[in-house]
Amino acid sequence: MTGTPWKETAGGLATQLERSTDEALAAIGFYTRIPSWRLVSPDRATEFSNTQWAAPLAGIVIGLLLGMCNALFDAIDIADLPRGVLVIVAGLLLTGALHEDGLADVADGFGGGPDRERKLAIMKDSRLGAYGVLAMIASFLLRATLIAALTDPTVAALSLVAAHGAARALMPAMLHRLPNARGEGVACQIGHPSKAAVITALSIGFLALLPLGLIPLIVALIALAFVYGGMTALARWQIGGQTGDVCGTLEQIGEIAVLVLCATLLT
Protein backbone atom coordinates (compact mmCIF):
# COMPACT_ATOMS: atom_id res chain seq x y z
CA MET A 1 0.00 0.00 0.00
CA THR A 2 2.96 2.29 0.60
CA GLY A 3 3.49 4.74 -2.24
CA THR A 4 -0.05 4.52 -3.62
CA PRO A 5 -0.93 8.15 -2.69
CA TRP A 6 2.24 9.31 -4.42
CA LYS A 7 1.29 7.38 -7.56
CA GLU A 8 -2.19 8.90 -7.49
CA THR A 9 -0.70 12.37 -7.04
CA ALA A 10 1.78 11.82 -9.87
CA GLY A 11 -1.00 10.50 -12.09
CA GLY A 12 -3.17 13.51 -11.32
CA LEU A 13 -0.33 15.92 -12.08
CA ALA A 14 0.41 14.14 -15.35
CA THR A 15 -3.25 14.36 -16.37
CA GLN A 16 -3.38 18.06 -15.48
CA LEU A 17 -0.17 18.70 -17.43
CA GLU A 18 -1.59 16.93 -20.48
CA ARG A 19 -4.81 18.94 -20.21
CA SER A 20 -2.95 22.24 -19.81
CA THR A 21 -0.71 21.40 -22.77
CA ASP A 22 -3.74 20.68 -24.95
CA GLU A 23 -5.39 23.93 -23.86
CA ALA A 24 -2.23 25.90 -24.64
CA LEU A 25 -1.91 24.26 -28.07
CA ALA A 26 -5.57 25.03 -28.81
CA ALA A 27 -5.12 28.68 -27.81
CA ILE A 28 -1.96 29.09 -29.90
CA GLY A 29 -3.75 27.51 -32.86
CA PHE A 30 -6.68 29.90 -32.45
CA TYR A 31 -4.67 33.12 -32.08
CA THR A 32 -2.10 32.30 -34.78
CA ARG A 33 -1.85 30.49 -38.10
CA ILE A 34 0.34 27.84 -36.43
CA PRO A 35 -1.61 24.54 -36.74
CA SER A 36 -0.82 23.52 -33.17
CA TRP A 37 -4.46 22.47 -32.64
CA ARG A 38 -3.67 19.35 -34.67
CA LEU A 39 -1.55 18.14 -31.76
CA VAL A 40 -4.47 18.31 -29.34
CA SER A 41 -5.67 14.86 -28.36
CA PRO A 42 -9.35 14.31 -29.30
CA ASP A 43 -9.65 12.17 -26.17
CA ARG A 44 -9.08 15.25 -24.02
CA ALA A 45 -11.37 17.76 -25.70
CA THR A 46 -12.25 20.67 -23.40
CA GLU A 47 -14.45 23.74 -23.33
CA PHE A 48 -12.78 26.47 -25.38
CA SER A 49 -13.38 28.98 -22.59
CA ASN A 50 -10.93 26.93 -20.52
CA THR A 51 -8.16 27.60 -23.03
CA GLN A 52 -8.26 31.37 -22.60
CA TRP A 53 -5.75 31.35 -19.75
CA ALA A 54 -3.23 30.63 -22.52
CA ALA A 55 -4.12 33.68 -24.66
CA PRO A 56 -1.07 35.60 -23.35
CA LEU A 57 1.02 32.47 -23.88
CA ALA A 58 0.05 32.63 -27.55
CA GLY A 59 1.07 36.29 -27.45
CA ILE A 60 4.47 35.38 -26.04
CA VAL A 61 4.97 32.87 -28.87
CA ILE A 62 4.04 35.57 -31.38
CA GLY A 63 6.40 38.06 -29.72
CA LEU A 64 9.28 35.58 -29.74
CA LEU A 65 8.81 34.78 -33.43
CA LEU A 66 8.55 38.45 -34.36
CA GLY A 67 11.62 39.19 -32.23
CA MET A 68 13.51 36.60 -34.28
CA CYS A 69 12.26 38.17 -37.51
CA ASN A 70 13.33 41.59 -36.28
CA ALA A 71 16.81 40.28 -35.40
CA LEU A 72 17.10 38.74 -38.86
CA PHE A 73 16.08 41.97 -40.58
CA ASP A 74 18.56 43.87 -38.40
CA ALA A 75 21.34 41.39 -39.19
CA ILE A 76 20.95 41.91 -42.93
CA ASP A 77 21.10 45.67 -42.29
CA ILE A 78 17.58 46.68 -43.29
CA ALA A 79 16.92 50.32 -42.39
CA ASP A 80 14.91 50.97 -39.23
CA LEU A 81 11.55 52.03 -40.66
CA PRO A 82 11.37 49.29 -43.31
CA ARG A 83 12.44 46.85 -40.60
CA GLY A 84 9.51 47.95 -38.44
CA VAL A 85 7.11 47.63 -41.37
CA LEU A 86 8.37 44.13 -42.18
CA VAL A 87 7.97 43.01 -38.57
CA ILE A 88 4.33 44.18 -38.57
CA VAL A 89 3.73 42.44 -41.90
CA ALA A 90 5.21 39.25 -40.45
CA GLY A 91 2.84 39.61 -37.51
CA LEU A 92 -0.15 39.99 -39.82
CA LEU A 93 0.82 36.83 -41.66
CA LEU A 94 1.35 34.97 -38.39
CA THR A 95 -1.99 35.95 -36.84
CA GLY A 96 -4.14 36.33 -39.94
CA ALA A 97 -4.79 39.97 -38.95
CA LEU A 98 -7.29 38.63 -36.40
CA HIS A 99 -7.18 41.60 -34.02
CA GLU A 100 -6.65 44.21 -36.73
CA ASP A 101 -9.94 43.10 -38.27
CA GLY A 102 -11.62 43.57 -34.89
CA LEU A 103 -10.17 47.05 -34.54
CA ALA A 104 -11.50 48.06 -37.96
CA ASP A 105 -14.97 46.70 -37.25
CA VAL A 106 -15.19 48.46 -33.88
CA ALA A 107 -14.01 51.75 -35.39
CA ASP A 108 -16.68 51.50 -38.08
CA GLY A 109 -19.43 50.41 -35.70
CA PHE A 110 -18.75 52.74 -32.80
CA GLY A 111 -17.98 55.63 -35.13
CA GLY A 112 -20.82 55.25 -37.59
CA GLY A 113 -23.73 53.57 -35.82
CA PRO A 114 -26.44 55.82 -34.32
CA ASP A 115 -27.69 53.15 -31.88
CA ARG A 116 -26.73 49.78 -30.39
CA GLU A 117 -28.44 47.64 -33.02
CA ARG A 118 -26.95 49.59 -35.91
CA LYS A 119 -23.48 49.52 -34.36
CA LEU A 120 -23.62 45.74 -34.03
CA ALA A 121 -24.91 45.40 -37.60
CA ILE A 122 -22.05 47.52 -38.95
CA MET A 123 -19.51 45.52 -36.95
CA LYS A 124 -20.85 42.29 -38.44
CA ASP A 125 -20.76 43.66 -42.00
CA SER A 126 -17.69 42.42 -43.88
CA ARG A 127 -17.38 45.69 -45.77
CA LEU A 128 -14.84 48.20 -44.50
CA GLY A 129 -15.67 51.85 -43.89
CA ALA A 130 -13.59 55.00 -43.57
CA TYR A 131 -13.26 54.76 -39.78
CA GLY A 132 -12.04 51.18 -40.04
CA VAL A 133 -9.49 51.99 -42.73
CA LEU A 134 -8.12 54.92 -40.75
CA ALA A 135 -7.95 52.86 -37.54
CA MET A 136 -5.95 50.11 -39.25
CA ILE A 137 -3.61 52.60 -40.89
CA ALA A 138 -3.02 54.34 -37.57
CA SER A 139 -2.36 51.04 -35.78
CA PHE A 140 0.01 49.84 -38.50
CA LEU A 141 1.99 53.07 -38.68
CA LEU A 142 2.22 53.49 -34.91
CA ARG A 143 3.49 49.97 -34.32
CA ALA A 144 5.89 50.04 -37.26
CA THR A 145 7.49 53.33 -36.16
CA LEU A 146 7.69 52.21 -32.53
CA ILE A 147 9.44 48.98 -33.51
CA ALA A 148 11.74 50.99 -35.77
CA ALA A 149 12.74 53.03 -32.69
CA LEU A 150 13.84 49.84 -30.91
CA THR A 151 17.25 49.62 -32.52
CA ASP A 152 18.72 47.01 -30.16
CA PRO A 153 17.50 43.52 -31.26
CA THR A 154 17.42 42.18 -27.70
CA VAL A 155 15.40 45.13 -26.41
CA ALA A 156 13.12 44.83 -29.43
CA ALA A 157 12.53 41.12 -28.75
CA LEU A 158 11.74 41.75 -25.07
CA SER A 159 9.40 44.58 -26.05
CA LEU A 160 7.56 42.48 -28.63
CA VAL A 161 7.11 39.61 -26.17
CA ALA A 162 5.87 42.05 -23.51
CA ALA A 163 3.49 43.86 -25.86
CA HIS A 164 1.91 40.78 -27.40
CA GLY A 165 1.80 38.77 -24.18
CA ALA A 166 0.47 41.48 -21.87
CA ALA A 167 -2.09 42.83 -24.35
CA ARG A 168 -3.61 39.38 -24.86
CA ALA A 169 -3.73 38.84 -21.10
CA LEU A 170 -6.49 41.47 -20.93
CA MET A 171 -8.92 39.65 -23.22
CA PRO A 172 -9.95 36.82 -20.86
CA ALA A 173 -10.67 39.42 -18.20
CA MET A 174 -13.00 41.29 -20.56
CA LEU A 175 -14.71 38.05 -21.65
CA HIS A 176 -15.24 37.22 -17.98
CA ARG A 177 -16.44 40.64 -16.87
CA LEU A 178 -18.74 41.77 -19.67
CA PRO A 179 -21.72 39.94 -21.17
CA ASN A 180 -21.66 39.12 -24.85
CA ALA A 181 -23.43 41.94 -26.66
CA ARG A 182 -24.58 39.93 -29.68
CA GLY A 183 -25.31 36.41 -28.44
CA GLU A 184 -23.41 34.93 -31.36
CA GLY A 185 -20.00 35.14 -33.03
CA VAL A 186 -16.49 34.19 -32.00
CA ALA A 187 -16.58 35.69 -28.50
CA CYS A 188 -19.87 33.95 -27.79
CA GLN A 189 -18.42 30.64 -28.96
CA ILE A 190 -15.38 31.12 -26.73
CA GLY A 191 -17.68 31.42 -23.75
CA HIS A 192 -17.15 32.77 -20.27
CA PRO A 193 -13.63 32.12 -18.90
CA SER A 194 -13.46 31.19 -15.24
CA LYS A 195 -11.95 33.48 -12.62
CA ALA A 196 -9.02 31.05 -12.34
CA ALA A 197 -8.40 31.35 -16.10
CA VAL A 198 -8.45 35.16 -15.83
CA ILE A 199 -5.99 35.16 -12.93
CA THR A 200 -3.68 32.75 -14.77
CA ALA A 201 -3.79 34.88 -17.92
CA LEU A 202 -3.02 38.06 -16.02
CA SER A 203 -0.14 36.31 -14.23
CA ILE A 204 1.37 35.20 -17.54
CA GLY A 205 0.97 38.73 -18.88
CA PHE A 206 2.76 40.05 -15.80
CA LEU A 207 5.63 37.62 -16.41
CA ALA A 208 5.88 38.82 -20.02
CA LEU A 209 6.43 42.37 -18.74
CA LEU A 210 8.87 41.45 -15.99
CA PRO A 211 12.09 41.41 -18.11
CA LEU A 212 11.52 45.07 -19.03
CA GLY A 213 12.66 46.19 -15.55
CA LEU A 214 10.91 47.70 -12.55
CA ILE A 215 10.03 51.18 -13.84
CA PRO A 216 8.77 50.02 -17.28
CA LEU A 217 6.85 47.24 -15.52
CA ILE A 218 5.04 49.68 -13.23
CA VAL A 219 4.31 52.10 -16.07
CA ALA A 220 3.04 49.26 -18.27
CA LEU A 221 0.72 47.95 -15.57
CA ILE A 222 -0.75 51.42 -15.05
CA ALA A 223 -1.13 51.99 -18.79
CA LEU A 224 -2.77 48.61 -19.37
CA ALA A 225 -5.14 49.18 -16.46
CA PHE A 226 -6.28 52.44 -18.10
CA VAL A 227 -6.58 50.73 -21.50
CA TYR A 228 -8.66 47.92 -20.02
CA GLY A 229 -10.85 50.23 -17.94
CA GLY A 230 -11.40 52.64 -20.81
CA MET A 231 -12.20 49.96 -23.38
CA THR A 232 -14.51 48.14 -20.98
CA ALA A 233 -16.44 51.33 -20.19
CA LEU A 234 -16.63 52.28 -23.89
CA ALA A 235 -17.91 48.86 -24.94
CA ARG A 236 -20.52 48.82 -22.18
CA TRP A 237 -21.69 52.31 -23.19
CA GLN A 238 -21.72 51.70 -26.94
CA ILE A 239 -23.16 48.18 -27.25
CA GLY A 240 -23.80 46.93 -23.71
CA GLY A 241 -21.02 44.35 -23.63
CA GLN A 242 -18.19 42.67 -25.49
CA THR A 243 -17.73 40.93 -28.82
CA GLY A 244 -14.73 39.32 -30.49
CA ASP A 245 -14.12 42.60 -32.30
CA VAL A 246 -14.06 44.51 -29.01
CA CYS A 247 -11.55 42.04 -27.57
CA GLY A 248 -9.40 42.47 -30.68
CA THR A 249 -9.50 46.23 -30.27
CA LEU A 250 -8.47 45.87 -26.64
CA GLU A 251 -5.47 43.81 -27.75
CA GLN A 252 -4.43 46.33 -30.39
CA ILE A 253 -4.57 49.31 -28.03
CA GLY A 254 -2.80 47.39 -25.27
CA GLU A 255 -0.06 46.31 -27.67
CA ILE A 256 0.48 49.88 -28.83
CA ALA A 257 0.55 51.15 -25.24
CA VAL A 258 3.32 48.73 -24.25
CA LEU A 259 5.34 49.48 -27.39
CA VAL A 260 5.06 53.22 -26.69
CA LEU A 261 6.52 52.88 -23.22
CA CYS A 262 9.24 50.49 -24.44
CA ALA A 263 10.27 52.90 -27.20
CA THR A 264 10.23 55.74 -24.65
CA LEU A 265 11.90 54.13 -21.64
CA LEU A 266 14.19 51.48 -23.14
CA THR A 267 15.89 53.46 -25.91
Backbone hydrogen bonds, N-H to C=O, Kabsch-Sander energy under -0.5 kcal/mol:
donor,donor_aa,acceptor,acceptor_aa,energy
4,T,1,M,-1.8
7,K,3,G,-2.1
8,E,4,T,-2.5
9,T,5,P,-2.5
10,A,6,W,-2.9
11,G,7,K,-2.7
12,G,8,E,-2.3
13,L,9,T,-2.5
14,A,10,A,-2.4
15,T,11,G,-2.2
16,Q,12,G,-2.3
17,L,13,L,-2.5
18,E,14,A,-2.3
19,R,15,T,-2.4
20,S,16,Q,-2.8
21,T,17,L,-2.5
22,D,18,E,-2.3
23,E,19,R,-2.3
24,A,20,S,-2.4
25,L,21,T,-2.5
26,A,22,D,-2.4
27,A,23,E,-2.2
28,I,24,A,-2.6
29,G,25,L,-2.3
30,F,26,A,-1.6
31,Y,27,A,-2.5
32,T,28,I,-1.2
33,R,94,L,-2.8
36,S,34,I,-1.8
38,R,35,P,-1.5
39,L,36,S,-2.0
40,V,37,W,-1.3
44,R,41,S,-1.6
45,A,42,P,-0.9
50,N,47,E,-1.4
51,T,48,F,-1.5
52,Q,49,S,-1.1
54,A,51,T,-2.1
55,A,52,Q,-1.4
58,A,54,A,-2.2
59,G,55,A,-1.8
60,I,56,P,-2.2
61,V,57,L,-2.0
62,I,58,A,-2.3
63,G,59,G,-2.9
64,L,60,I,-2.6
65,L,61,V,-2.3
66,L,62,I,-2.6
67,G,63,G,-2.4
68,M,64,L,-2.0
69,C,65,L,-2.1
70,N,66,L,-2.8
71,A,67,G,-2.2
72,L,68,M,-2.2
73,F,69,C,-2.7
74,D,70,N,-2.4
75,A,71,A,-2.3
76,I,72,L,-1.6
77,D,74,D,-1.6
78,I,73,F,-2.3
83,R,79,A,-2.4
84,G,80,D,-2.4
85,V,81,L,-2.4
86,L,82,P,-2.6
87,V,83,R,-2.1
88,I,84,G,-1.9
89,V,85,V,-2.4
90,A,86,L,-2.5
91,G,87,V,-2.0
92,L,88,I,-2.2
93,L,89,V,-2.2
94,L,90,A,-2.1
95,T,91,G,-2.2
96,G,92,L,-1.6
97,A,92,L,-0.9
98,L,95,T,-0.7
101,D,97,A,-2.1
102,G,98,L,-1.1
103,L,99,H,-2.3
104,A,100,E,-2.2
105,D,101,D,-2.2
106,V,102,G,-2.5
107,A,103,L,-2.4
108,D,104,A,-2.3
109,G,105,D,-2.9
110,F,106,V,-3.1
111,G,106,V,-0.5
111,G,107,A,-1.6
112,G,108,D,-2.1
113,G,109,G,-2.1
119,K,115,D,-2.6
120,L,116,R,-2.4
121,A,117,E,-1.9
122,I,118,R,-2.5
123,M,119,K,-2.3
124,K,120,L,-1.5
125,D,121,A,-1.3
133,V,129,G,-2.3
134,L,130,A,-2.5
135,A,131,Y,-2.3
136,M,132,G,-2.3
137,I,133,V,-2.4
138,A,134,L,-2.6
139,S,135,A,-2.4
140,F,136,M,-2.7
141,L,137,I,-2.8
142,L,138,A,-2.6
143,R,139,S,-2.3
144,A,140,F,-2.5
145,T,141,L,-2.5
146,L,142,L,-2.1
147,I,143,R,-2.4
148,A,144,A,-2.1
149,A,145,T,-1.3
150,L,146,L,-0.6
150,L,147,I,-1.1
151,T,149,A,-1.5
156,A,152,D,-2.7
157,A,153,P,-2.3
158,L,154,T,-2.4
159,S,155,V,-2.4
160,L,156,A,-2.5
161,V,157,A,-2.4
162,A,158,L,-2.3
163,A,159,S,-2.9
164,H,160,L,-2.5
165,G,161,V,-2.4
166,A,162,A,-2.5
167,A,163,A,-1.8
168,R,164,H,-1.4
169,A,165,G,-0.9
170,L,166,A,-0.6
170,L,167,A,-1.0
171,M,168,R,-0.5
173,A,169,A,-0.5
174,M,170,L,-1.8
175,L,171,M,-2.6
176,H,172,P,-2.0
177,R,173,A,-2.3
178,L,174,M,-2.6
181,A,242,Q,-2.6
189,Q,185,G,-2.1
190,I,186,V,-2.3
191,G,187,A,-1.6
198,V,194,S,-2.0
199,I,195,K,-2.5
200,T,196,A,-2.3
201,A,197,A,-2.5
202,L,198,V,-2.6
203,S,199,I,-2.0
204,I,200,T,-2.3
205,G,201,A,-2.4
206,F,202,L,-2.2
207,L,203,S,-2.1
208,A,204,I,-1.9
209,L,205,G,-1.2
210,L,206,F,-1.4
212,L,209,L,-2.0
213,G,210,L,-1.6
217,L,213,G,-2.1
218,I,214,L,-2.5
219,V,215,I,-2.6
220,A,216,P,-2.7
221,L,217,L,-2.4
222,I,218,I,-2.1
223,A,219,V,-2.7
224,L,220,A,-2.9
225,A,221,L,-1.9
226,F,222,I,-2.0
227,V,223,A,-2.4
228,Y,224,L,-2.9
229,G,225,A,-2.7
230,G,226,F,-2.9
231,M,227,V,-2.6
232,T,228,Y,-2.5
233,A,229,G,-2.2
234,L,230,G,-2.3
235,A,231,M,-2.5
236,R,232,T,-2.3
237,W,233,A,-2.1
238,Q,234,L,-2.9
239,I,235,A,-2.5
240,G,235,A,-0.9
240,G,236,R,-0.7
241,G,235,A,-1.2
242,Q,179,P,-2.5
247,C,243,T,-2.2
248,G,244,G,-2.2
249,T,245,D,-2.2
250,L,246,V,-2.4
251,E,247,C,-2.1
252,Q,248,G,-2.2
253,I,249,T,-2.5
254,G,250,L,-2.3
255,E,251,E,-2.7
256,I,252,Q,-2.2
257,A,253,I,-2.4
258,V,254,G,-2.1
259,L,255,E,-2.2
260,V,256,I,-2.5
261,L,257,A,-1.9
262,C,258,V,-2.2
263,A,259,L,-2.7
264,T,260,V,-1.6
265,L,261,L,-3.1
266,L,262,C,-2.2
